Amino acid sequence: MRSFYSIIYFSTIALLCNACATAVGTSANSNIKIITQNQAAECKYLGDTHGVSPFYGIFAAPALESARAAALNKAVEMGGDALIWKANETGYGSTSIHADVYKCQ
């Protein structure tokens, strides 16, 4: 019986460590600048983007980082080089973030 509980314990630890893993920025999205509304006046607005992570609750912090990475990747796909973060939402079932994408160079 003790062996069974050991297996359950270590399996749970492995699952929790895996759930905390987040997407990291790539070299493509690391060139995106976070700007202010005043700085955006000199840039071309390309549209809005969002990122979503399926995690929430006690995993809200890593979920927000994952959602940010997804939004940054979409901004690169849109041809943007700058963005302004908007609202983030951590509700039941997911975490999401929104941003306005700009081309400043």
N, C-alpha and C positions, 0 to 999 in steps of 0.2 A: 504494500500500500504506500509506503514511503517513496518508493521509486515512481509511482504514478504521480504523486504530488510534486516531485522534483521535475518531472517532464512537463507538467502543467505550468509550474513556476517559470522554468526557463523558456518555455514556448511563449508565455505571456510577456516576458521581458524582451524577447526577440521581436515580437509583434509591436510592442510599444516603441522600441528603438527604430523600427522600420517606419512607423507612422510619423515619427518626428523628422524624417528625412525631407528636405525641401529641394526644390529646383534652384540651382545657382545660376548667377548671371553668366552669360556667354560673352565673348569678346565683342560680338556684334552689338548687344544691348548695353554694354558697359560704356559705349560712346554717347548714350542718351544723357542729356543734361536735365536736371530738375530746375525749372525756372519759375519766376513769379509772374503774376498778371501784368505788372509793368514791363517786364522784359518781353513778354509775349506780344506787346504792341508792335514790336519791330520784326515779328515773325509771321509766316504764313500758316494759318490754321488748316490742318489736314482732316480733322475729325476727332471723334472720341473713340476710346478703346476701353476694354475692361478685361480683367483676369479673374478666374474663379478657381477655387480649391475646394475639394470635397470635405475638407476637415473643418472643424469648429470646436467650440467649447474649450477644453483644456489644451487643445492643439491650435488655438487661435493664432498665436504668434508665428509658428512655422507655417500655418496655413496662409497668413497674410503675406509672408515673404514669397511663398509659392505663387499666390495670386498676383503679386507685384511683378514677379519674373515673367509670368504669362502676359501681363499687360505690356511690359517692356518689349517682349518679343513681337507682339502685335504692332507696337509702335514702329519698330524697325521695318516690319513688313509693309507698313503704310508709307515708308520713306521718311519718317520723322527723325529728328535729331534732338528734340527737346519735348518735355511734357510738364503738365501741371497736374499733380494728384488731386483728385476730387474725393468724394465720399467713399468710405469703405463700409462694408456691411458684414457683420458676423452674426448670422442667424442660424436657426435650426436647419441643419443639412448642408451648409456650405459657408464659405467666406469669399467675398468678392470685393474688388476695388475698381474704381473708375478714374479715367484720366483724359485730359484734352491733349492731343498730339499736335506738335508744331514743327515746321521746317524753318530753321533760323539761319542756316548757312547756305 
